[in-house]
Amino acid sequence: MKYKREFKRLFPLLLLISGVLAACALPLAQLQRVEPSAATLSTVQPSLIWQGPAEMGSPDPSQCASLQINNNQAVVETCEGSTQTLALEARYGQEWAEIEQRFAPFVHETPTERLVFNGSGSISGPAAERAVLAWARARYAEISSGRVSAAAHTVVSWHLGQIMERKNTCRHLTVLAWGYATAETIMCEGQDLMESAGGWLEPAELAQLDQWLYERAALYEDNNYIAGTGAQPMSEAEVAAAEQWAMALWERLWVADTPQPTTQPAACPVPSPSTQLFVNEAHGYCLLYPVDYTAVQTSPNEVNLVRGSVMNHVDPRVSITVGDASGRTLTQLADQLEAEYALPGVSVERGTITVAGVEAVLLDNLPGQDLNRRVVLIHNGRLYIFFFTPLGEPGPARAQMESFYQQTLDSFRFLEETVPAPTPNPAEVAVLPTDVQYIMALVNVNIRSGPGTNYEIIGRIFAGQTAQVTGVTAGGGWWRVICPDDTVGNCFATADPTLTQPATAPGNTPPTTEPIQETGTAVVESLEVQLLESFPVQGNAILRGYYPDACTVIDSYDQVMAGPTIRLRMTTRRTAEQCAQVITPFEQIVPLNIMGLPAGNYDVRVNELVAPFSLAVDNVPSLPATLATDVEYVMALADVNIYARPGIDEPAIGSVAAGMIARVTGISEDGAWWRVICPDDTDSGCWVLADPALTQPTTPP
């Protein structure tokens, strides 16, 4: 199934998404509970039978937990003996139907699990079996616990850079553990989701993903990650291959989701052997472009014509954006574009041309990543903007661009005339007078176009800054404030007393409440919790936002547990080099300290943002068998590591320096490891090697 949808992430996020929204725990309220249909399940072979341990990743071989699917009913039995029967249609029906039709039948067995799958598809092999196994595990965990983790099953999150023809628009790819991927466009600043197109991985793509997930270790590369569970780190060549794989997959999904016309409209030009026809019926135009080019729709209103790949910024390319002229004249629009993109000291050539019989304004030699050219015209109330780049240096490169430019505009035709529907005005909001004249932001808060987080963000009040108040909503939940352009309009900031408080006028005695800004000068706009498929569960907090300039970097971060809340704090610093004074987007992945937490609901907080998550079972690893010993202390003969479990492949959590003494609390069954007091002075299971060349029993200090 492939689809595209346009929406904005709610604040705070989340993510995923189509794969990349917030990791939040949601009740399975939409799953319809039905009575078990024993007769049906007994007379028809189930489509899927999964058997495994109570806790994913546990070495328990009893296979006491199970999931059966038949006739769109899921029957879950836990190791405690409870049984649930649920209808799949409400939440999982479409997804299950696609899996059943996509993958071939198989029986997959491991020391702790058994999966019988009776699909009707043709895709087979180990990668396909592990994909269906990942889906079955996820559905058992969600149905048995009654909780859904919206982002826990994301195994690839990859940022693919900005779409240069579109301001503040970046590409992002999300892949789920069972091989469903989503190509997304997101805001480069803020990471809000703009549009998405989803689809299943092809067999070769799935095989490559399977290798990374099960043979390679987890990869964290800048803002990207692949949730590998193997031991071998990915090489530089493999990381580069992952970048190419992600971009190729993103482009395939995006292009596949772009509607193609079935017939050629009479008004369109006839393609030659060296050209092909592109028709955009939604926006009423068609044109010819080279046969070795690709049409990539990067948003509902924009199409890019590029050679080979959207990452090709060397060959001539054009993006065509169509929107509502909103009553503006061609001169006003051209003036606005020139003011927005021109720079002091850079000469912009402006002229008038004709495109498809309509007057247009040409803006040439506009600055940017490369010199570019824009053509603006209005037809039937619609605004058309052509963005050609790079112009290239005088010579063959410039000649190539001129030929591409001329062919594009000469072949451009309008289809039948349509008038776009007017944009509806937002509903009026009741605002009451108030004695409060100013408010101060205790954290960075958004200014929105209406009293609610579903309204557009149109500005911000930074921690410690004040805003003038012009009213309050009837429910008292939102302040109406002076807009960023200094006008009195529909601009609102939250009245949550933990985020904003009444204040004196700027310049007067400051209020006693100190601003709360726990991220230095970094503005965090979204917070997401990602839970990895492992046991014990590992989790990351993903913070996205922007710095005030390109010289600001994150210096350090920490986390404090208070009840069920993990509070994140960051400090920032500025580097010594010179840099552009422009806001710079960032993404920071913070590993969460959730090892040892009992089952329950938790949340992560940073400034005003909250991202909930849940643990279905106690997040405590099974402890290795430990025997009593008469040895009370050991001395390190050389520097030795302290491990979280007995094994040199386990995480090292400290060390004992040569000549130092550690208190012993037990010994492993094989006698190869001493259990010792941990670096935090607790007896929570810390281990050092019992190799006599490294440690030896000693007397108390």
C-alpha positions in Angstrom: 0.0 0.0 0.0 1.3 3.4 -0.9 -0.2 6.6 0.2 0.6 10.3 0.7 -0.9 12.5 3.3 -0.2 16.1 4.5 -0.3 17.1 8.1 1.7 18.9 10.9 3.0 17.2 13.9 1.3 18.2 17.1 3.4 20.0 19.7 5.1 18.3 21.5 5.7 15.6 18.9 5.2 12.6 18.4 6.8 10.6 15.8 6.4 8.6 14.5 4.8 8.7 11.9 4.6 6.8 9.3 7.3 5.6 11.0 9.7 8.8 12.7 6.3 10.1 15.5 6.6 10.3 19.2 7.2 7.3 21.3 4.0 7.5 23.3 2.0 4.8 25.0 -1.6 4.7 23.7 -4.4 2.4 24.9 -5.7 -0.1 22.4 -9.1 1.5 22.7 -9.8 1.0 19.0 -9.3 -2.8 19.1 -12.7 -4.4 19.3 -12.9 -7.1 22.0 -14.9 -10.1 20.8 -15.7 -13.5 22.2 -13.3 -16.3 21.3 -14.4 -18.3 18.3 -13.2 -21.7 19.2 -15.1 -23.4 16.4 -13.6 -21.2 13.8 -10.1 -21.5 15.0 -10.3 -25.2 15.4 -11.6 -26.0 11.9 -9.4 -23.7 9.9 -5.7 -23.7 9.9 -4.5 -20.4 11.5 -2.7 -17.9 9.2 -0.1 -17.2 11.8 1.0 -19.0 15.0 3.8 -17.5 17.1 5.1 -19.0 20.3 7.9 -17.5 22.4 9.0 -16.4 25.9 7.1 -14.1 28.2 9.8 -11.4 27.8 11.3 -10.7 24.3 15.0 -11.6 24.3 14.7 -13.9 27.3 16.5 -17.3 27.1 13.4 -19.1 28.3 12.7 -22.0 25.9 9.3 -22.9 27.2 7.4 -21.0 24.4 4.6 -20.4 26.9 3.4 -17.1 25.2 1.5 -17.3 21.9 -0.2 -15.3 19.2 -2.6 -16.9 16.7 -4.3 -15.1 13.8 -7.2 -16.5 11.9 -10.1 -14.9 10.1 -8.9 -11.4 11.2 -9.1 -12.5 14.9 -6.0 -12.5 17.1 -5.8 -14.8 20.1 -3.1 -14.0 22.6 -2.2 -16.3 25.5 0.3 -15.2 28.1 2.6 -17.4 30.2 0.4 -16.5 33.2 -2.6 -18.3 31.5 -4.7 -15.3 30.5 -6.3 -15.2 27.0 -7.4 -12.3 24.9 -9.3 -12.5 21.6 -9.3 -9.3 19.5 -10.6 -8.2 16.1 -7.8 -6.9 13.9 -9.8 -4.7 11.6 -9.7 -1.5 13.6 -6.0 -1.2 14.0 -4.0 -3.9 12.3 -6.4 -5.2 9.6 -5.0 -3.5 6.6 -1.4 -4.1 7.7 -2.0 -7.8 8.3 -3.7 -8.2 5.0 -0.7 -6.8 3.1 1.7 -9.0 5.1 -0.4 -12.1 4.4 -0.6 -11.3 0.7 3.1 -10.4 0.4 5.1 -13.1 2.1 5.3 -16.9 1.2 4.5 -19.6 3.8 7.2 -20.8 6.1 8.1 -22.3 9.5 10.8 -20.3 11.4 12.3 -21.8 14.6 14.9 -20.5 17.1 15.9 -21.9 20.5 13.2 -19.8 22.2 10.6 -19.1 19.5 8.5 -20.8 16.8 6.6 -19.0 14.0 4.3 -20.7 11.5 3.1 -18.4 8.8 0.6 -19.4 6.0 0.8 -16.4 3.7 -0.3 -16.3 0.1 2.6 -14.2 -1.3 5.8 -15.0 -3.1 8.6 -13.3 -1.1 10.5 -15.9 0.9 13.9 -16.4 2.6 15.5 -15.7 5.9 15.0 -11.9 5.7 11.3 -12.3 4.9 10.9 -14.7 7.9 12.6 -12.4 10.3 10.5 -9.5 9.1 7.2 -11.4 9.8 8.7 -12.5 13.1 9.4 -8.9 14.1 5.8 -8.0 13.3 4.4 -11.0 15.3 6.6 -10.1 18.3 5.4 -6.5 18.2 1.7 -7.4 18.0 2.0 -9.9 20.8 3.7 -7.3 23.1 1.1 -4.6 22.3 -2.0 -6.8 22.6 -0.9 -8.6 25.7 0.1 -5.4 27.5 -2.8 -3.2 26.1 -0.3 -0.6 25.1 1.0 0.6 21.8 4.4 2.3 21.5 4.2 4.5 18.4 7.9 4.6 17.6 9.3 1.5 19.3 9.6 -0.5 16.1 11.6 2.0 14.0 14.9 0.4 13.0 16.2 3.0 10.5 15.9 6.8 10.8 17.9 8.6 8.2 18.1 12.3 7.3 18.8 12.9 3.7 19.5 16.6 3.5 17.6 19.7 2.4 15.6 19.9 -0.9 17.5 23.0 -2.1 14.6 24.3 -4.2 12.4 24.5 -1.2 13.0 26.7 1.8 13.2 24.8 5.2 12.3 21.4 3.6 14.3 18.3 4.3 14.1 14.6 3.4 13.8 11.9 6.0 13.4 8.1 5.8 11.8 5.9 8.4 11.9 2.1 8.2 10.0 -0.3 10.5 11.3 -3.7 11.7 9.1 -5.6 9.3 10.1 -3.8 6.2 7.6 -1.0 5.8 9.2 2.3 5.0 8.0 5.9 4.8 9.6 8.7 2.7 8.9 12.0 4.4 9.5 15.7 3.9 10.1 17.5 7.2 10.9 21.0 8.3 14.6 21.4 8.5 14.1 23.8 11.4 11.8 22.0 13.9 11.5 18.6 12.1 7.7 18.9 11.8 6.4 16.4 9.4 5.1 17.9 6.1 4.2 15.1 3.7 4.9 11.3 3.5 4.7 8.4 1.1 4.9 4.9 2.3 5.5 1.4 0.9 7.1 -2.0 1.5 10.7 -2.8 0.8 11.5 -4.8 -2.3 13.2 -8.2 -1.7 16.7 -6.8 -2.4 16.1 -3.8 -0.1 14.8 -6.1 2.6 17.8 -8.4 2.4 20.2 -5.5 2.8 18.2 -4.2 5.8 18.2 -7.7 7.3 22.0 -7.9 7.1 22.5 -4.6 8.8 20.0 -5.4 11.6 21.2 -8.9 12.4 24.9 -9.0 11.4 26.0 -5.5 12.2 26.1 -3.5 15.5 23.9 -0.5 16.1 25.0 2.5 14.1 24.7 6.1 15.3 26.0 8.4 12.6 25.3 12.1 13.1 21.5 12.3 13.3 21.0 8.9 11.6 20.7 5.4 13.1 20.3 1.8 12.2 19.2 -0.4 15.1 21.6 -3.3 14.4 21.8 -6.1 17.0 24.9 -7.9 15.8 28.5 -7.5 17.0 30.4 -6.3 13.9 30.5 -2.5 13.5 29.6 -1.1 10.1 32.6 0.0 8.1 32.9 3.4 6.5 32.1 1.9 3.1 28.9 0.3 4.6 27.9 3.6 6.1 28.3 5.3 2.7 26.3 2.4 1.2 23.6 2.9 3.8 23.3 6.6 2.8 22.9 5.6 -0.9 20.4 2.9 0.0 18.3 5.3 2.0 18.3 7.9 -0.7 17.4 5.4 -3.4 14.6 4.0 -1.3 13.3 7.5 -0.5 13.2 8.4 -4.2 11.5 5.1 -5.2 8.7 5.6 -2.6 8.2 9.2 -3.5 8.1 8.7 -7.3 5.9 5.7 -7.0 3.4 7.7 -5.0 3.2 10.5 -7.6 0.0 10.1 -9.7 0.7 9.6 -13.4 -1.8 10.6 -16.1 -3.3 7.8 -18.2 -3.8 9.8 -21.4 -2.1 12.8 -23.0 -4.3 15.9 -23.0 -4.8 17.5 -26.4 -3.3 20.8 -25.4 0.1 19.2 -24.5 3.1 19.1 -26.9 4.1 15.8 -28.5 7.4 14.3 -27.1 10.3 13.6 -29.3 12.8 10.7 -29.0 14.9 12.8 -26.6 12.0 14.1 -24.5 9.2 12.8 -22.4 5.9 14.4 -21.3 5.0 15.5 -17.8 1.4 16.2 -17.0 0.2 17.8 -13.7 -3.6 17.6 -14.0 -4.1 18.9 -10.4 -2.3 22.1 -11.2 -3.3 22.4 -14.8 -0.1 22.2 -16.8 2.1 20.0 -18.9 5.6 20.2 -20.4 8.4 18.3 -22.0 11.6 17.3 -20.2 14.7 15.2 -21.1 14.3 11.4 -21.3 17.2 10.9 -18.8 15.5 13.1 -16.2 13.1 12.1 -13.5 10.0 14.0 -12.2 10.0 13.9 -8.4 7.0 15.4 -6.5 8.4 16.7 -3.2 5.1 18.1 -2.0 1.5 18.3 -3.2 2.4 21.7 -4.7 5.9 21.1 -6.0 7.5 19.0 -8.7 11.3 18.7 -9.4 12.7 17.7 -12.8 16.2 16.3 -12.1 18.7 14.2 -13.9 19.1 10.8 -12.1 18.5 11.8 -8.5 17.3 14.7 -6.4 20.7 14.7 -4.9 22.2 15.8 -8.2 23.0 19.5 -7.8 25.5 19.6 -10.7 23.2 19.2 -13.8 20.5 21.7 -14.6 17.3 21.2 -12.7 14.0 23.0 -12.2 11.4 23.0 -9.5 7.8 24.1 -10.3 5.7 25.3 -7.4 2.0 26.2 -7.7 0.0 28.0 -5.1 -2.8 30.6 -4.6 -1.9 34.1 -5.7 -4.2 35.4 -2.9 -5.1 38.5 -4.8 -1.6 39.7 -5.2 -0.4 41.2 -8.5 2.6 39.9 -10.5 4.6 42.9 -9.6 4.0 42.5 -5.9 5.0 38.9 -6.0 8.1 39.6 -8.0 9.1 42.4 -5.6 8.6 40.0 -2.6 10.8 37.3 -4.2 13.5 39.8 -5.0 13.5 41.3 -1.5 13.5 37.8 0.0 16.4 36.3 -2.0 18.6 39.2 -3.2 21.6 40.1 -1.1 23.4 43.5 -0.8 26.0 44.0 -3.5 24.6 41.2 -5.7 23.1 42.4 -9.0 19.8 40.8 -9.8 18.6 41.1 -13.4 14.8 41.6 -13.7 12.9 41.4 -16.9 9.6 40.4 -18.5 9.0 37.4 -20.7 6.0 35.4 -22.0 5.3 31.8 -21.0 2.4 29.9 -22.6 0.9 33.2 -23.7 1.0 34.7 -20.2 3.2 37.6 -19.0 5.9 36.5 -16.5 8.7 38.1 -14.5 12.2 36.8 -14.8 14.6 37.2 -11.9 18.1 36.2 -13.0 21.4 35.7 -11.1 19.7 35.3 -7.7 22.2 34.2 -5.0 21.9 30.9 -3.2 23.9 27.8 -2.9 24.4 28.3 -6.6 23.3 31.2 -8.8 19.8 30.6 -9.9 16.9 31.9 -12.0 13.3 32.3 -11.1 10.3 32.8 -13.3 7.0 34.0 -11.8 3.6 34.2 -13.4 -0.1 34.2 -12.5 -2.8 32.3 -14.4 -6.4 31.9 -13.3 -5.6 33.1 -9.8 -2.8 30.5 -9.4 0.8 31.5 -8.8 3.4 29.5 -10.8 7.1 29.8 -9.7 9.9 28.1 -11.7 13.2 27.8 -10.0 16.2 26.9 -12.3 19.6 26.0 -10.8 22.6 26.0 -11.1 23.1 28.6 -13.8 26.7 27.4 -14.2 29.9 29.2 -15.2 30.0 30.9 -18.6 30.8 28.2 -21.2 29.4 24.7 -21.7 27.7 24.5 -18.2 25.9 27.8 -18.8 24.9 26.7 -22.4 23.5 23.4 -21.0 21.4 25.3 -18.5 20.1 27.8 -21.2 19.1 24.9 -23.4 17.2 23.2 -20.5 15.6 26.4 -19.5 14.4 27.3 -23.0 13.0 23.8 -23.6 11.1 23.8 -20.3 9.4 27.1 -20.9 8.8 26.7 -24.7 7.0 23.4 -24.1 5.0 24.6 -21.1 1.2 24.5 -21.7 -1.9 25.2 -19.5 -4.6 22.6 -19.4 -8.3 23.4 -19.1 -8.9 26.4 -16.9 -9.8 25.9 -13.3 -10.2 28.4 -10.5 -8.8 27.2 -7.1 -11.2 27.3 -4.2 -10.7 30.2 -1.8 -8.9 29.5 1.5 -11.4 29.5 4.3 -11.0 32.0 7.1 -10.3 30.7 10.6 -13.2 30.8 13.0 -13.4 33.9 15.3 -12.1 33.3 18.8 -13.8 34.9 21.9 -11.2 37.0 23.7 -11.9 38.7 27.1 -10.2 41.8 28.6 -7.7 41.2 31.3 -5.7 43.2 33.9 -2.5 41.4 32.9 -0.5 43.6 30.6 2.6 41.5 30.1 3.7 37.9 30.5 7.1 36.4 30.8 8.1 33.0 29.2 9.6 30.7 31.8 10.7 28.4 28.9 10.8 28.9 25.2 7.1 29.0 24.1 5.4 29.2 20.7 3.2 32.0 19.5 0.3 30.4 17.5 -2.3 31.7 15.1 -5.1 30.5 17.4 -5.6 29.3 21.0 -4.5 25.7 20.6 -1.6 23.5 19.7 -3.4 22.6 16.4 -2.8 26.2 15.2 0.2 27.2 13.1 3.3 28.4 14.9 4.0 32.0 13.8 6.6 33.0 16.3 8.3 32.4 19.7 8.8 34.0 23.0 12.2 32.9 24.4 12.8 32.0 28.1 13.0 35.2 30.1 11.5 37.5 27.4 8.2 39.3 27.8 5.2 39.8 25.5 2.5 42.4 25.7 -1.0 40.9 26.4 -4.1 42.2 24.7 -6.6 39.7 26.1 -7.3 36.2 27.4 -9.5 33.4 26.0 -12.8 32.6 27.8 -11.4 29.5 29.4 -8.3 31.2 30.6 -6.0 28.8 28.8 -4.4 31.2 26.3 -3.1 34.8 26.3 -3.7 36.9 23.2 -0.4 38.8 22.6 1.1 41.3 20.2 2.0 39.5 17.0 5.6 39.2 15.8 5.0 42.0 13.3 3.9 44.3 16.1 0.2 44.2 15.2 -2.8 43.3 17.3 -4.3 40.1 15.7 -4.9 36.5 16.3 -1.6 35.6 18.0 -1.7 33.5 21.1 0.6 32.1 23.8 -0.2 29.4 26.4 -1.4 30.6 29.8 -0.1 27.4 31.5 1.5 28.9 34.7 4.4 26.5 34.5 5.3 28.0 31.1 4.2 31.7 31.2 3.4 34.0 34.1 2.2 37.6 34.4 5.1 40.1 34.5 5.9 43.8 34.8 6.6 45.9 31.8 10.1 45.5 30.3 12.6 47.7 32.1 10.7 47.7 35.4 11.5 45.5 38.4 11.8 42.0 37.1 9.5 39.3 38.4 10.7 37.0 41.2 10.1 33.9 39.1 13.3 32.8 37.4 13.1 31.6 33.8 13.4 27.9 33.3 15.6 27.1 30.3 17.4 23.8 30.7 19.0 23.6 27.3 21.3 26.5 27.2 20.9 28.6 24.1 19.6 25.7 22.1 15.9 25.9 21.3 14.3 22.4 21.5 11.2 22.2 19.3 10.4 18.5 19.5 11.1 15.6 21.7 10.7 11.9 20.8 11.4 8.7 22.7 12.6 5.8 20.7 12.5 2.3 22.3 14.7 -0.3 20.7 13.6 -3.9 20.2 15.8 -5.5 22.8 15.7 -6.8 26.3 16.4 -5.3 28.6 14.8 -2.4 26.6 17.1 0.3 25.5 15.8 3.8 24.8 16.8 7.1 23.3 15.4 10.6 23.6 15.7 12.4 20.3 15.8 16.2 20.7 15.3 18.4 17.6 15.5 22.1 17.4 17.9 24.9 16.5 20.9 26.9 17.7 20.9 30.7 17.6 23.9 30.6 15.2 26.2 28.1 13.5 28.9 28.5 16.2 26.8 27.1 19.0 27.2 23.4 19.9 25.9 21.1 22.7 28.6 21.0 25.4 27.1 18.4 27.8 23.8 16.8 28.8 22.5 14.9 31.8 19.3 13.3 33.0 17.7 13.2 36.4 15.0 10.7 37.5 12.2 12.2 39.6 9.4 9.7 40.2 8.2 8.5 36.7 9.8 11.5 35.0 13.2 11.7 33.4 14.2 15.3 33.2 16.8 16.2 30.5 19.2 19.1 30.8 21.8 20.4 28.3 24.5 23.1 28.3 25.7 24.8 25.2 28.9 26.6 24.2 30.1 28.7 21.3 33.2 27.7 19.3 36.0 30.1 18.6 35.7 30.2 14.8 33.8 32.7 12.8 30.4 31.6 11.5 27.2 32.7 10.0 24.8 34.4 12.4 21.8 32.3 11.3 19.7 29.8 13.2 21.1 26.3 12.7 19.0 23.1 13.1 20.2 20.2 15.3 19.2 16.8 16.4 20.7 15.2 19.6 20.2 11.6 20.5 20.4 11.0 24.3 20.6 7.4 25.5 18.1 7.0 28.4 19.0 5.4 31.7 16.0 3.0 31.9 17.8 -0.2 32.8 16.2 -1.6 36.0 13.0 0.4 35.8 9.8 -1.6 36.8 6.9 -1.9 34.4 4.8 1.2 34.2 4.2 4.5 32.5 7.0 7.1 32.3 7.7 10.4 30.5 10.8 12.3 29.4 10.7 16.1 29.8 12.9 18.9 28.5 11.8 22.5 29.0 8.1 22.6 28.1 8.1 19.4 26.1 6.9 16.0 27.4 7.2 12.6 25.6 5.5 9.6 27.4 6.6 6.0 27.1 5.7 2.7 28.8 7.4 -0.5 29.8 5.2 -3.5 29.6 7.4 -5.6 31.9 10.1 -4.9 34.5 13.2 -3.8 32.5 15.5 -5.9 34.5 17.8 -8.5 32.9 17.7 -12.0 34.3 20.6 -12.3 36.7 23.3 -14.9 36.1 23.5 -17.8 38.7 25.8 -16.8 41.5 27.4 -19.1 44.1 28.5 -18.2 47.6 32.2 -18.0 48.3 34.5 -17.6 51.3 36.5 -15.0 49.4 35.7 -11.6 50.8 38.0 -9.4 48.8 40.1 -9.5 45.6 43.0 -7.4 44.5 43.7 -6.3 40.9 47.1 -7.3 39.7 46.6 -5.1 36.7 43.9 -2.6 35.6 40.7 -4.7 35.1 37.3 -3.8 33.8 34.1 -4.1 35.9 31.3 -5.5 33.7 27.5 -5.3 34.0 27.3 -9.1 33.5 29.9 -11.9 33.5 31.3 -11.7 29.9 33.9 -9.6 28.2 31.4 -8.7 25.5 29.1 -7.1 28.1 29.2 -3.3 28.8 32.1 -2.1 30.9 30.8 0.1 33.7 34.0 0.8 35.6 37.4 -0.5 36.4 39.6 -1.6 39.3 43.1 -0.1 39.1 46.2 -2.3 39.7 46.8 -2.7 43.4 43.2 -1.7 44.4 40.8 -4.0 46.2 37.2 -4.9 45.5 34.7 -6.5 47.9 33.4 -9.8 46.7 29.7 -10.8 47.0 29.7 -14.1 45.0 31.3 -16.1 42.2 29.8 -17.4 38.9 28.9 -21.0 38.5 31.9 -21.7 36.3 34.3 -19.9 38.7 35.5 -17.5 36.0 34.0 -14.3 37.4 33.9 -12.6 40.8 30.7 -10.6 41.6 31.8 -7.4 43.3 30.4 -4.2 44.8 29.5 -1.8 42.0 31.2 1.6 41.5 28.1 3.2 43.0 28.5 1.1 46.2 25.5 -1.1 45.4 25.3 -4.8 45.1 23.4 -4.7 41.9 25.5 -7.2 39.9 28.9 -6.1 38.8 31.6 -8.5 37.7 35.4 -8.8 37.3 37.4 -11.7 35.8 38.6 -14.3 38.3 41.7 -15.0 36.1 44.5 -15.5 38.7 46.8 -13.5 36.4 44.5 -10.4 36.8 42.8 -10.8 40.3 43.6 -12.7 43.4 41.9 -13.2 46.8 43.3 -10.9 49.4 42.7 -9.9 53.1 40.4 -7.0 54.0 41.9 -3.6 53.6 
